[in-house]
Amino acid sequence: MHGDLESLAECTGTGSLIYDDGVFENGYGWNPIVTDGRFVSLFTPSAYPWNFNTFCLSLTRVSASPANFTLNIVMYENSGGTPGNQLGIVSGVTATNLPIWPTLAFYDFNISTMPPLASGSVFYWYQV
């Protein structure tokens, strides 16, 4: 089952690192009792130093879930292929008016306060 795209935030442009095929295969989430859920991905820029300015992801919900979603965006060093020390955090960002599955929407968040990356890779995750 594939989802439909409702709107598109500014998720492209110069300096973008995009790890997406443009097709929504599924949706994932947590039950309301979960207090610490996380999704993580490794990012490796093509040039250095690299400044991460915008974090973009697609979100959806089931009809019983809240329409707004607050999360933290966390940057971790790459420690041998696993997240190591925390390098930065943008706390309490909110995506509003999440669409109901099978519709999805992209949301972008300003992360320009994260430190620049001099070399290698970093992990970014979002945490609820």
N, C-alpha and C positions, 0 to 999 in steps of 0.2 A: 504494500500500500504506500502510495506517495502522497505527500501533503501539497497544498497549494500555497503559493507565496502571496501574502496580502499587501505588504509594503516593503520598501527597500530603504534602509538607512544608508548613510554614506560609508559603505564597506569596501570601496575600491579607491584607487588613486595612486599617485606617485609614492613609492616606498612601501606599498602594501605587501604583506605576507599573507597569502590566501591559501588555505588548505581546505578547499571545498570543491566539489564537483558540480555545484549548482542544483543538485537534486536532493530533495528531502526524502530520506528513506524511512525514517521512523522518528518517534519522539521519546524522550526519557525524562524521568522526574522522580520525585520522592513523595512518599505518603506524608500527610500533615504532621505526623509524630516525629519525623526525622528532624534533628536539630543541627546536624553537621554533615551535609551532603556536598560532594566535590566532583567536578569534572576537570581533567587536566590534559594539556597538550604541549608538546615540545615545539619550540620555534627556533629556527636557524636562519638568520638573515643572510643575504647574499653579499653584503658589504659592511664594513665597520668604520668608525663607530656607528651604531644603529640606535635611533631614538624611537621608541614605541610611543605613539601619540593617541591611537584609538584602538579600543578592543571591541570587536564586533562578533555577535553570535545570533543565531536564530532561536526563537522561543515559541512555545505553544503551551496549551494547558487543556485539561479536561474540564467539562462544564462546571463541575463541583469545586474546582480550584479557584483561588482568588484571582482577580483580573490584573493585579499588580504584583511584581516580583522584585524583592530587594536582595542584593547579593554583594559580596566582596570580590574584587579582582586582585589576585595575589601573584607576584613574580618571585620565582625561586631559581637559584643557580642550578645548573646541570651538574650533578655529582655522579659521574659514571653511569649516566642513563636513567637516573632517578632524581626526583626533586631533593635538593640539598638545603642550604641556608636560605631563609627568606630575604629577598633583596628589596622588596617594596610592596605596598598595598594601597589600594583605593577602596575605601570602605563605604558601605551603605548606598550604593547606586541603585536606582529603581527603574525597571522597565514597566511601563504602564499600558493598560488596555491590551493585554496579551490576547491573541485570538484563540479560539477553541479549535482543537484538532478536528479535521485534517488541515486547517489553515495555519500557516506559520508566518512569522514576521521577523525581519532582522532588526536588531537594536545595536546602537553604537554608544560607547562610553569613553569619555576623555580619560586617558591614562598618562598624560604628558608629564605628570609628576614622578613617573617611574624613572629610575636611573638609566642612563644610556648603556648599551652593551658594547664593550670594547672588543670582544672576540667570543667565539664559541656559540653556545645555545643557551636558552633559558626555558623554563617551564612557566606557563601561565595557567592558572586555574581560576575557576569561579566557584565560590563557596556560598552556600545558603545556611 
